Amino acid sequence: MISLQNIKCFVFDMDGTIYLSSRVILGAKALLKMFDERDIPYFFFTNNSSRSPKAYIEKLERLGFSSYKREKIITSGDVTTDYIKKTFGQNPSVYLVGTPSLHEHFESSGIRCVADEKPDCLVVGFDTTYNFEKASRAVDLLREGVPFLATNIDAVCPLDGGDVLPDCASMCAMLTHATGRNPKFLGKPSFETAQYIKNKAGVSFDEIAVVGDRLYTDMHLAIDNGMCAIGVLSGEMTREDIEKSEQKPNFVFGSVAELHKELL
């Protein structure tokens, strides 16, 4: 049986777990302050690739959290750039369907974002600047056989108040319908993400806990890879969802405030 006392590194989802849109979730600051005081290692991991790691650091600061260093923040964009460099070698090129922030992230990671030449691969991210021109170019490349990657498997991005935005998987569905090609999804819950986290944490899978609000990303990442799955009900996931799921989290809390009390 998994014990929270045996966990050596925690990985926190962000939106829906630490904050919801621009509202800090009750208990988040107190929990992370305790982790800092006890020198418990932790990272943040977001599947939302529309913003750069720098933007997430700035958002956490605006919301009143500590001033975090870059290495504390992991995004699906990090996993994707790591996979591209390992798969396509030195100086890889991509046609990127993504925001300007994601373009900057890729370029700063040593990946060339090209428009007209044939790239090593096509990458689709959560793109709030998505348009018909990008979709048309992507379809052309997929019809030519270019490898198809996607930063994350999320269908929608939840907003405070119950609204949503179409996310990466929904954009990919359009391209799949047009070409018959399916992407390789990176980010949570892929094995590539689990391995990336393990390498960052420097501990074994069973010593890592993933804390998040989504069954099909956060919880499946943990369960599928032998990590501790800690579900919180402050975002998308409900108790009804858990009851219907074949795979159950190891722990379920109303929010990180309850996790804080459990660890005191």
Contacts in CASP RR format, 6 or more apart in sequence:
PFRMAT RR
TARGET T0000
AUTHOR 0000-0000-0000
METHOD contacts of the structure
MODEL  1
MISLQNIKCFVFDMDGTIYLSSRVILGAKALLKMFDERDIPYFFFTNNSS
RSPKAYIEKLERLGFSSYKREKIITSGDVTTDYIKKTFGQNPSVYLVGTP
SLHEHFESSGIRCVADEKPDCLVVGFDTTYNFEKASRAVDLLREGVPFLA
TNIDAVCPLDGGDVLPDCASMCAMLTHATGRNPKFLGKPSFETAQYIKNK
AGVSFDEIAVVGDRLYTDMHLAIDNGMCAIGVLSGEMTREDIEKSEQKPN
FVFGSVAELHKELL
2 206 0 8 1.000
2 228 0 8 1.000
2 250 0 8 1.000
4 209 0 8 1.000
4 228 0 8 1.000
4 251 0 8 1.000
4 262 0 8 1.000
4 263 0 8 1.000
6 206 0 8 1.000
6 207 0 8 1.000
7 207 0 8 1.000
7 208 0 8 1.000
7 209 0 8 1.000
7 228 0 8 1.000
8 41 0 8 1.000
8 201 0 8 1.000
8 203 0 8 1.000
8 207 0 8 1.000
8 208 0 8 1.000
9 41 0 8 1.000
9 42 0 8 1.000
9 43 0 8 1.000
9 201 0 8 1.000
9 202 0 8 1.000
9 203 0 8 1.000
9 207 0 8 1.000
9 208 0 8 1.000
9 209 0 8 1.000
10 35 0 8 1.000
10 40 0 8 1.000
10 41 0 8 1.000
10 42 0 8 1.000
10 43 0 8 1.000
10 208 0 8 1.000
10 209 0 8 1.000
10 211 0 8 1.000
11 42 0 8 1.000
11 43 0 8 1.000
11 44 0 8 1.000
11 45 0 8 1.000
11 74 0 8 1.000
11 197 0 8 1.000
11 201 0 8 1.000
11 208 0 8 1.000
11 209 0 8 1.000
11 210 0 8 1.000
11 211 0 8 1.000
12 18 0 8 1.000
12 42 0 8 1.000
12 43 0 8 1.000
12 44 0 8 1.000
12 45 0 8 1.000
12 211 0 8 1.000
12 212 0 8 1.000
12 256 0 8 1.000
13 44 0 8 1.000
13 45 0 8 1.000
13 46 0 8 1.000
13 47 0 8 1.000
13 188 0 8 1.000
13 210 0 8 1.000
13 211 0 8 1.000
13 212 0 8 1.000
13 213 0 8 1.000
13 214 0 8 1.000
13 217 0 8 1.000
13 218 0 8 1.000
14 44 0 8 1.000
14 45 0 8 1.000
14 46 0 8 1.000
14 48 0 8 1.000
14 56 0 8 1.000
15 21 0 8 1.000
15 46 0 8 1.000
15 48 0 8 1.000
15 157 0 8 1.000
15 158 0 8 1.000
16 25 0 8 1.000
16 158 0 8 1.000
16 212 0 8 1.000
16 213 0 8 1.000
16 232 0 8 1.000
16 234 0 8 1.000
16 235 0 8 1.000
16 236 0 8 1.000
17 25 0 8 1.000
17 28 0 8 1.000
17 211 0 8 1.000
17 212 0 8 1.000
17 213 0 8 1.000
17 218 0 8 1.000
17 232 0 8 1.000
17 234 0 8 1.000
17 235 0 8 1.000
17 256 0 8 1.000
18 24 0 8 1.000
18 25 0 8 1.000
18 28 0 8 1.000
18 32 0 8 1.000
18 44 0 8 1.000
18 60 0 8 1.000
18 65 0 8 1.000
18 256 0 8 1.000
19 25 0 8 1.000
19 28 0 8 1.000
19 59 0 8 1.000
19 63 0 8 1.000
20 158 0 8 1.000
20 160 0 8 1.000
20 234 0 8 1.000
20 235 0 8 1.000
21 159 0 8 1.000
21 160 0 8 1.000
21 161 0 8 1.000
22 63 0 8 1.000
22 160 0 8 1.000
23 160 0 8 1.000
24 63 0 8 1.000
24 64 0 8 1.000
24 65 0 8 1.000
25 234 0 8 1.000
25 255 0 8 1.000
25 256 0 8 1.000
25 257 0 8 1.000
26 255 0 8 1.000
26 257 0 8 1.000
27 255 0 8 1.000
27 256 0 8 1.000
27 257 0 8 1.000
27 260 0 8 1.000
28 65 0 8 1.000
28 255 0 8 1.000
28 256 0 8 1.000
28 257 0 8 1.000
29 64 0 8 1.000
29 65 0 8 1.000
30 257 0 8 1.000
30 260 0 8 1.000
31 256 0 8 1.000
31 257 0 8 1.000
31 259 0 8 1.000
31 260 0 8 1.000
31 263 0 8 1.000
32 42 0 8 1.000
32 65 0 8 1.000
32 66 0 8 1.000
34 40 0 8 1.000
34 260 0 8 1.000
34 263 0 8 1.000
34 264 0 8 1.000
35 42 0 8 1.000
36 66 0 8 1.000
41 201 0 8 1.000
42 72 0 8 1.000
43 72 0 8 1.000
43 73 0 8 1.000
43 74 0 8 1.000
43 197 0 8 1.000
43 200 0 8 1.000
43 201 0 8 1.000
44 56 0 8 1.000
44 60 0 8 1.000
44 68 0 8 1.000
44 72 0 8 1.000
44 73 0 8 1.000
44 74 0 8 1.000
45 74 0 8 1.000
45 75 0 8 1.000
45 188 0 8 1.000
45 193 0 8 1.000
45 197 0 8 1.000
45 210 0 8 1.000
46 56 0 8 1.000
46 73 0 8 1.000
46 74 0 8 1.000
46 75 0 8 1.000
46 76 0 8 1.000
47 75 0 8 1.000
47 76 0 8 1.000
47 126 0 8 1.000
47 151 0 8 1.000
47 152 0 8 1.000
47 153 0 8 1.000
47 154 0 8 1.000
47 187 0 8 1.000
47 188 0 8 1.000
47 217 0 8 1.000
48 75 0 8 1.000
48 76 0 8 1.000
48 126 0 8 1.000
48 152 0 8 1.000
48 154 0 8 1.000
48 157 0 8 1.000
48 167 0 8 1.000
49 75 0 8 1.000
49 76 0 8 1.000
49 77 0 8 1.000
49 80 0 8 1.000
49 98 0 8 1.000
49 99 0 8 1.000
49 102 0 8 1.000
49 105 0 8 1.000
49 125 0 8 1.000
49 126 0 8 1.000
49 151 0 8 1.000
49 152 0 8 1.000
49 168 0 8 1.000
50 98 0 8 1.000
50 99 0 8 1.000
50 101 0 8 1.000
50 102 0 8 1.000
50 125 0 8 1.000
50 126 0 8 1.000
50 127 0 8 1.000
50 128 0 8 1.000
50 157 0 8 1.000
51 59 0 8 1.000
51 75 0 8 1.000
51 99 0 8 1.000
51 101 0 8 1.000
52 75 0 8 1.000
52 101 0 8 1.000
52 102 0 8 1.000
52 104 0 8 1.000
52 105 0 8 1.000
53 70 0 8 1.000
53 73 0 8 1.000
53 74 0 8 1.000
53 75 0 8 1.000
53 78 0 8 1.000
53 105 0 8 1.000
54 70 0 8 1.000
55 101 0 8 1.000
56 73 0 8 1.000
56 75 0 8 1.000
57 67 0 8 1.000
57 68 0 8 1.000
57 69 0 8 1.000
57 70 0 8 1.000
57 72 0 8 1.000
57 73 0 8 1.000
60 66 0 8 1.000
60 68 0 8 1.000
61 67 0 8 1.000
61 68 0 8 1.000
71 200 0 8 1.000
74 196 0 8 1.000
74 197 0 8 1.000
74 200 0 8 1.000
75 105 0 8 1.000
76 125 0 8 1.000
76 151 0 8 1.000
76 152 0 8 1.000
76 186 0 8 1.000
76 187 0 8 1.000
76 188 0 8 1.000
76 193 0 8 1.000
77 102 0 8 1.000
77 105 0 8 1.000
77 106 0 8 1.000
77 151 0 8 1.000
77 186 0 8 1.000
77 187 0 8 1.000
78 196 0 8 1.000
79 151 0 8 1.000
79 186 0 8 1.000
79 187 0 8 1.000
79 190 0 8 1.000
79 192 0 8 1.000
79 193 0 8 1.000
79 196 0 8 1.000
80 123 0 8 1.000
80 149 0 8 1.000
80 151 0 8 1.000
80 186 0 8 1.000
80 187 0 8 1.000
81 105 0 8 1.000
81 106 0 8 1.000
81 109 0 8 1.000
81 110 0 8 1.000
81 111 0 8 1.000
82 192 0 8 1.000
82 196 0 8 1.000
83 149 0 8 1.000
83 186 0 8 1.000
83 192 0 8 1.000
84 92 0 8 1.000
84 94 0 8 1.000
84 111 0 8 1.000
84 120 0 8 1.000
84 121 0 8 1.000
84 123 0 8 1.000
84 149 0 8 1.000
85 92 0 8 1.000
85 109 0 8 1.000
85 110 0 8 1.000
85 111 0 8 1.000
87 121 0 8 1.000
88 120 0 8 1.000
88 121 0 8 1.000
91 110 0 8 1.000
91 112 0 8 1.000
92 111 0 8 1.000
92 112 0 8 1.000
92 120 0 8 1.000
92 121 0 8 1.000
93 111 0 8 1.000
93 112 0 8 1.000
93 113 0 8 1.000
93 114 0 8 1.000
93 117 0 8 1.000
93 119 0 8 1.000
93 120 0 8 1.000
94 106 0 8 1.000
94 111 0 8 1.000
94 112 0 8 1.000
94 113 0 8 1.000
94 114 0 8 1.000
94 119 0 8 1.000
94 120 0 8 1.000
94 121 0 8 1.000
94 122 0 8 1.000
94 123 0 8 1.000
95 113 0 8 1.000
95 114 0 8 1.000
95 115 0 8 1.000
95 119 0 8 1.000
95 121 0 8 1.000
95 122 0 8 1.000
95 123 0 8 1.000
95 137 0 8 1.000
95 138 0 8 1.000
95 141 0 8 1.000
95 146 0 8 1.000
96 102 0 8 1.000
96 103 0 8 1.000
96 106 0 8 1.000
96 113 0 8 1.000
96 123 0 8 1.000
96 125 0 8 1.000
97 122 0 8 1.000
97 123 0 8 1.000
97 124 0 8 1.000
97 125 0 8 1.000
97 127 0 8 1.000
97 130 0 8 1.000
97 134 0 8 1.000
97 135 0 8 1.000
97 138 0 8 1.000
97 171 0 8 1.000
98 123 0 8 1.000
98 124 0 8 1.000
98 125 0 8 1.000
98 126 0 8 1.000
98 127 0 8 1.000
98 129 0 8 1.000
98 130 0 8 1.000
98 134 0 8 1.000
99 126 0 8 1.000
99 127 0 8 1.000
99 128 0 8 1.000
99 129 0 8 1.000
100 129 0 8 1.000
102 125 0 8 1.000
102 127 0 8 1.000
102 151 0 8 1.000
103 113 0 8 1.000
106 113 0 8 1.000
106 123 0 8 1.000
107 113 0 8 1.000
115 137 0 8 1.000
118 141 0 8 1.000
118 144 0 8 1.000
118 146 0 8 1.000
119 141 0 8 1.000
119 146 0 8 1.000
120 146 0 8 1.000
120 147 0 8 1.000
121 146 0 8 1.000
121 147 0 8 1.000
121 148 0 8 1.000
121 149 0 8 1.000
122 138 0 8 1.000
122 141 0 8 1.000
122 142 0 8 1.000
122 146 0 8 1.000
122 147 0 8 1.000
122 148 0 8 1.000
122 149 0 8 1.000
123 149 0 8 1.000
123 150 0 8 1.000
123 151 0 8 1.000
124 138 0 8 1.000
124 148 0 8 1.000
124 149 0 8 1.000
124 150 0 8 1.000
124 151 0 8 1.000
124 168 0 8 1.000
124 171 0 8 1.000
124 172 0 8 1.000
124 175 0 8 1.000
124 183 0 8 1.000
125 150 0 8 1.000
125 151 0 8 1.000
125 152 0 8 1.000
125 168 0 8 1.000
125 171 0 8 1.000
126 151 0 8 1.000
126 152 0 8 1.000
126 154 0 8 1.000
126 157 0 8 1.000
126 167 0 8 1.000
126 168 0 8 1.000
126 171 0 8 1.000
127 134 0 8 1.000
127 168 0 8 1.000
127 171 0 8 1.000
128 165 0 8 1.000
130 171 0 8 1.000
135 174 0 8 1.000
135 175 0 8 1.000
135 178 0 8 1.000
138 175 0 8 1.000
139 175 0 8 1.000
139 178 0 8 1.000
139 179 0 8 1.000
142 148 0 8 1.000
142 175 0 8 1.000
142 178 0 8 1.000
142 179 0 8 1.000
142 180 0 8 1.000
142 181 0 8 1.000
143 179 0 8 1.000
145 181 0 8 1.000
147 184 0 8 1.000
148 175 0 8 1.000
148 181 0 8 1.000
148 182 0 8 1.000
148 183 0 8 1.000
148 184 0 8 1.000
149 183 0 8 1.000
149 184 0 8 1.000
149 186 0 8 1.000
150 168 0 8 1.000
150 169 0 8 1.000
150 172 0 8 1.000
150 183 0 8 1.000
150 184 0 8 1.000
150 185 0 8 1.000
150 186 0 8 1.000
151 168 0 8 1.000
151 186 0 8 1.000
151 187 0 8 1.000
152 167 0 8 1.000
152 168 0 8 1.000
152 169 0 8 1.000
152 185 0 8 1.000
152 186 0 8 1.000
152 187 0 8 1.000
152 188 0 8 1.000
152 217 0 8 1.000
153 168 0 8 1.000
153 169 0 8 1.000
153 185 0 8 1.000
153 187 0 8 1.000
153 188 0 8 1.000
153 189 0 8 1.000
153 190 0 8 1.000
153 216 0 8 1.000
153 217 0 8 1.000
154 167 0 8 1.000
154 168 0 8 1.000
154 169 0 8 1.000
154 214 0 8 1.000
154 217 0 8 1.000
155 166 0 8 1.000
155 167 0 8 1.000
155 169 0 8 1.000
155 170 0 8 1.000
156 164 0 8 1.000
156 165 0 8 1.000
156 166 0 8 1.000
156 167 0 8 1.000
156 170 0 8 1.000
157 164 0 8 1.000
157 165 0 8 1.000
157 166 0 8 1.000
157 167 0 8 1.000
158 164 0 8 1.000
158 235 0 8 1.000
158 236 0 8 1.000
159 165 0 8 1.000
169 185 0 8 1.000
172 182 0 8 1.000
172 183 0 8 1.000
175 181 0 8 1.000
175 183 0 8 1.000
176 182 0 8 1.000
176 183 0 8 1.000
186 192 0 8 1.000
186 193 0 8 1.000
187 193 0 8 1.000
187 217 0 8 1.000
188 214 0 8 1.000
188 217 0 8 1.000
188 218 0 8 1.000
188 220 0 8 1.000
188 221 0 8 1.000
189 216 0 8 1.000
189 217 0 8 1.000
189 218 0 8 1.000
189 219 0 8 1.000
189 220 0 8 1.000
189 221 0 8 1.000
189 224 0 8 1.000
189 225 0 8 1.000
190 221 0 8 1.000
191 224 0 8 1.000
191 225 0 8 1.000
193 221 0 8 1.000
194 205 0 8 1.000
194 221 0 8 1.000
194 224 0 8 1.000
194 225 0 8 1.000
194 227 0 8 1.000
197 208 0 8 1.000
198 204 0 8 1.000
198 205 0 8 1.000
198 208 0 8 1.000
201 207 0 8 1.000
201 208 0 8 1.000
205 225 0 8 1.000
205 226 0 8 1.000
205 227 0 8 1.000
206 226 0 8 1.000
206 227 0 8 1.000
206 228 0 8 1.000
208 222 0 8 1.000
208 227 0 8 1.000
208 228 0 8 1.000
209 222 0 8 1.000
209 227 0 8 1.000
209 228 0 8 1.000
209 229 0 8 1.000
209 230 0 8 1.000
210 218 0 8 1.000
210 219 0 8 1.000
210 221 0 8 1.000
210 222 0 8 1.000
210 227 0 8 1.000
210 228 0 8 1.000
210 229 0 8 1.000
210 230 0 8 1.000
211 218 0 8 1.000
211 230 0 8 1.000
211 231 0 8 1.000
211 232 0 8 1.000
211 256 0 8 1.000
211 259 0 8 1.000
212 218 0 8 1.000
212 219 0 8 1.000
212 230 0 8 1.000
212 231 0 8 1.000
212 232 0 8 1.000
212 237 0 8 1.000
213 231 0 8 1.000
213 232 0 8 1.000
213 233 0 8 1.000
213 234 0 8 1.000
213 235 0 8 1.000
213 236 0 8 1.000
213 237 0 8 1.000
214 235 0 8 1.000
214 236 0 8 1.000
214 237 0 8 1.000
215 237 0 8 1.000
215 241 0 8 1.000
215 242 0 8 1.000
215 245 0 8 1.000
215 247 0 8 1.000
218 229 0 8 1.000
218 231 0 8 1.000
219 229 0 8 1.000
219 231 0 8 1.000
219 237 0 8 1.000
219 245 0 8 1.000
219 247 0 8 1.000
219 249 0 8 1.000
220 247 0 8 1.000
221 227 0 8 1.000
222 228 0 8 1.000
222 229 0 8 1.000
222 230 0 8 1.000
222 249 0 8 1.000
222 250 0 8 1.000
223 229 0 8 1.000
223 247 0 8 1.000
223 249 0 8 1.000
228 250 0 8 1.000
228 251 0 8 1.000
229 248 0 8 1.000
229 249 0 8 1.000
229 250 0 8 1.000
229 251 0 8 1.000
230 249 0 8 1.000
230 250 0 8 1.000
230 251 0 8 1.000
230 252 0 8 1.000
230 253 0 8 1.000
230 259 0 8 1.000
231 237 0 8 1.000
231 249 0 8 1.000
231 251 0 8 1.000
231 252 0 8 1.000
231 253 0 8 1.000
232 252 0 8 1.000
232 253 0 8 1.000
232 254 0 8 1.000
232 255 0 8 1.000
232 256 0 8 1.000
232 258 0 8 1.000
232 259 0 8 1.000
233 239 0 8 1.000
233 252 0 8 1.000
233 253 0 8 1.000
233 254 0 8 1.000
233 255 0 8 1.000
234 254 0 8 1.000
234 255 0 8 1.000
234 256 0 8 1.000
239 252 0 8 1.000
242 248 0 8 1.000
242 249 0 8 1.000
242 252 0 8 1.000
251 259 0 8 1.000
251 262 0 8 1.000
253 259 0 8 1.000
253 262 0 8 1.000
END
